[in-house]
Amino acid sequence: MIRFTVVGNGMAKLEEAAHILGNKRKPRVAYSRAINHEGKKAGTAAGRALSEQTGLPKSTGRRAVRRNVDRSTPETLTYTIHGSGGEVSLKYFKPRETKKGVSAAPWGARRVYPSTFMKAGWWPKRVEKPNWNRQTFSRKGDGHTYNAVKSNPFVISGQMKRIRTGTAFVKQKSGLFIPIEMVRGATAKAFRDGARGLEARVDHEVRRMTKGVVS
């Protein structure tokens, strides 16, 4: 969860505006409007920064920041962005298959993940499997299970017997977690810059509400 914490003379101006207007709710409505305005603007900048920072598509960065937001109300005066999600699959980092493994670019830095694959068949006649959905996979184990032999008279008791079971595949992940990326680097800076811009927006809302009496 990311929460803006704003300090400054905004609340003092609200109290002054409330005194002049004889209405406590109107200033809080204005302050809430300012918070939502700057929160949305900061979220847009943070989504852009998140994509550049992680190598994710721009649309993914925007969705990650805007997906779960608690907007401000006159009662709460808070704008909260909830970051969630597990380790991101290589699928989202422009993967392409090579003989050595899949090449992908998390954090914008392309590298090869040895022994991973996206297609089936023998080189060079590799084929895409539609139900694999462009995911990157790695093999789990060597396609066998090993059981201790207890009763076979032709082998030493306790010896491991190799039994073919078929190869299991697992999705290859990137090591990148969006909630962690949201609170560091350029993305975190975008949020901080947004918070710093709030006081000027509050001034604007207060001036408009009091017709310039409070500034």
N, C-alpha and C positions, 0 to 999 in steps of 0.2 A: 504494500500500500504506500502511495506517495501522497503526502499532505503538504500544502502550502502553509507556512507559518509566516505571517506578515507582521512586521513591527513598524512603528512610525507614529505620526500624529493623526492618522485616519480616524480613530475612534474619538479623539478630542474634537475633530471637526464635525463628526456626526452629532455629538452632544450639543455643540454650538448650534448646528442647523436645527436640531430638534427643539432647542429652546426658542429660536427665532420663529419657527413654524408652529410651535405649540402642538407638535405631533411627533411622537417617538417612533412610530412605525415607518413613516415616509423615508427618513434617513437610512433606516436599516434596509428598506427596499432598494434604495439607491446603491448602498454599499454592496448588497448582494448582487445587483446587476453588474457592478464593476468587477466583482470577483469572478462571475461567470464569463464576462467578456475577456478578461485577462487569462483566466484558466483555459478557455478554449483556444486562445491565441498561443499560449505556451504549449498546449498539447499538440497543436499543429506543428510548431517548431521542433518539439521533442520527437514527434513521429518521424519527421524528416531526418533529424540527427540520428535517431535510432537506426534507420535504414542505412545511412552512410557508415555508422559505427560498426554495425554487425554484418553488412553485406546482404541483408534481407531485402526483398523487393519493397518498393516504396509503399505499395498498397498494404503490405503486411505490417510495416512500421506504423502506418496510420491506424490500422485496426487495433494493434496492440495497445496503443495509448488511449484510443477513444472507446474501446469495447466496453469498459466497465467503469463508469464515472458517476459519482454522487455530486450533483450540482448544488450550488449554494442556495439557501433559502434565507429569508429575513430572520428566521429563528436560529439557524446554524452558523451562518456567515463563514462557511468552509467549503472548499472545493477539493474533493478527494478523488484521486485516480488509483484504481486497484490494478496492480500488475500481477498476472498469473501465468502459469504455463510451465511445462517441464522442459527437458533437454530437446532442442530443436533438431529435427531430422535433416540429414544432408540434402534431402530433396529440394529444400528451399534456397540452396546456395549454388545455383547454376552448375549442377553436376554433369560430368560427361565421362564416359567409360574409356579407359585406356587398357593396354595389355597388362600394365603393372597394377592397375586398380582404378578406382573412380577418383577423378580430379574434381575438387569442389573448393569454394572460396568463402568459408565462414570468416567473419571479421575482415572481409575484403582481401584476404591473403590466400591465393590459390595454392593448394598442396594435394598430393596424391595419398590416398588411403590404401595401403597395400592389401592385395587379395580381396578387395571388395568388388562388387559387380552390380550392373543394372539390367543386363540382358542374359539370355540363355543360349546354349549351343557352343560349338567349337569355333575358334578364330580361323579364318576371318569372317565366317558366316554366322555372326551373332544376330539374334532376333529379339525384338522386344516382346515382352509378355504383357498383354493389356491389363490383366488383373494385378500386376505388380505396381501399377500406378506411378511409374517413374521413380519408385523408391530405390535407395541404395541398400544392398544387403552384404552381410558377411556370413561365412559358414560357422556354425556352432559345433565344435568337436570335429571328429574325423569320420562321422557317419557310422560309428559302431558303439555298442555298449560292451562293457567288460564285467563278466560275472565270475565269481569264484566257483570253480568246479569242486563238488564235494563227493560225488558218487561214481564218476566215470573211472573204471578200472584201468584205462589205458593212459591216464595222465596223473600227474602227482596231485594229490588232494590239496586244495587251496590255491592251485594255479589259476590265473585269470584266463577265462575263455572269451575270445573275441567274437562278437555276434553282430552281423550286419543289420542295421536298423534304418538306413537311409539318412541323407544329409539334412540337417535342420538349418534353416536360415533365420537370421535376426536382422532387424533394421539397423543400419549404421547411423549413429547419432553424431552430432557435431561438437559436443562439449560446451555449447552456448545455451545459456538460459536467459530469456527475455527479462524476467523480473530483476535479475542481477544487473543486466546491461542498462536498465532504466534508471538506476541510481548511481551511475558512474560515467565518467568521460563527458563527451559532448552532449549526450542526452540529459545528464544531470545538470549541466550548465544551462541548457535551454529552459529547464524548469526554474532554476534559480533566477535567470534573467526575467522570466515571466513574473515571478514573485516581486522582483524589484520594480517592475512596471506598474504594479497595482496601485501604489500611492498616487501616481499622477492621474490614473483613471478615476480614483476616488475623488480627487480634486475636481476633475471635470464634472462628475455626477453631482457633487455638492453645489458647485457654481450654477449648474443648470437648474437644480431644484430650488435654490434660494434666489435665483435671478441675479447672481453675482454679489449678493450681500456677504456671503461667506466665501473666502477664497484662500 
